[in-house]
Amino acid sequence: HDVLGDVFTSNSFHHQAIKDLGRGLAVMASAEDGIIEAVYMPDKPYVRAYQWHPERLFAIDADNRLLFEDFIAHC
């Protein structure tokens, strides 16, 4: 949320999705239909997982590019 804000575009297409969060995970983003799109571990410095494919959008979409810039900044 602190990187992309409240609303952003993703290229989400699933035949599987997260049903139950694993231990230590929290929802970071979800779609309008309730599908979990991103998770993180609040107790860890930088653990994030995305259910969509930002690597396919970073060249054409500034929001998805921000995810990579954020990751690089944390490295």
C-alpha positions as CSV (number, residue, x, y, z in Angstrom):
1,H,0.0,0.0,0.0
2,D,2.8,2.4,0.8
3,V,4.3,1.9,-2.7
4,L,1.2,1.7,-4.9
5,G,-1.6,3.3,-2.9
6,D,-5.2,2.1,-2.8
7,V,-5.8,1.2,-6.4
8,F,-3.5,-0.1,-9.1
9,T,-3.6,-2.2,-12.3
10,S,-2.3,-5.7,-12.4
11,N,-2.3,-8.5,-15.0
12,S,-3.8,-11.0,-12.7
13,F,-5.1,-14.3,-14.2
14,H,-5.3,-17.3,-12.0
15,H,-6.2,-20.9,-12.0
16,Q,-5.0,-21.0,-8.3
17,A,-5.0,-18.5,-5.5
18,I,-4.2,-18.2,-1.9
19,K,-7.0,-19.5,0.3
20,D,-5.4,-19.5,3.7
21,L,-2.5,-17.4,4.7
22,G,0.6,-19.1,5.9
23,R,2.1,-18.4,9.3
24,G,3.4,-14.9,9.6
25,L,1.8,-13.7,6.3
26,A,-0.5,-10.7,6.0
27,V,-2.6,-9.5,3.0
28,M,-1.0,-6.6,1.2
29,A,-3.4,-6.4,-1.7
30,S,-6.5,-8.0,-2.9
31,A,-8.7,-7.8,-6.0
32,E,-12.3,-6.5,-6.1
33,D,-13.5,-10.1,-6.0
34,G,-11.6,-10.8,-2.8
35,I,-8.7,-12.8,-4.3
36,I,-5.5,-12.2,-2.4
37,E,-3.0,-10.6,-4.9
38,A,0.0,-9.8,-2.6
39,V,1.2,-10.8,0.8
40,Y,4.0,-9.7,3.1
41,M,5.5,-10.6,6.5
42,P,5.1,-7.7,8.9
43,D,7.7,-9.1,11.3
44,K,10.4,-9.3,8.6
45,P,12.3,-6.4,7.0
46,Y,11.4,-7.2,3.4
47,V,9.3,-10.2,2.5
48,R,6.8,-9.6,-0.2
49,A,5.1,-11.9,-2.7
50,Y,2.9,-10.9,-5.7
51,Q,0.3,-13.1,-7.3
52,W,0.4,-11.3,-10.6
53,H,3.3,-10.7,-13.0
54,P,4.9,-7.2,-12.5
55,E,7.9,-8.4,-14.5
56,R,5.7,-8.4,-17.6
57,L,4.4,-4.9,-17.0
58,F,7.3,-2.9,-15.6
59,A,8.4,-1.6,-19.1
60,I,4.9,-0.2,-19.8
61,D,3.4,0.6,-16.4
62,A,4.8,3.0,-13.9
63,D,3.0,1.5,-10.9
64,N,4.5,-2.0,-11.6
65,R,7.9,-0.4,-12.1
66,L,7.6,1.1,-8.6
67,L,7.6,-2.4,-7.2
68,F,11.1,-3.1,-8.7
69,E,12.4,0.4,-7.6
70,D,11.2,-0.3,-4.1
71,F,12.9,-3.7,-4.1
72,I,16.2,-2.2,-5.3
73,A,16.0,0.5,-2.8
74,H,15.7,-2.1,0.0
75,C,18.6,-4.0,-1.3
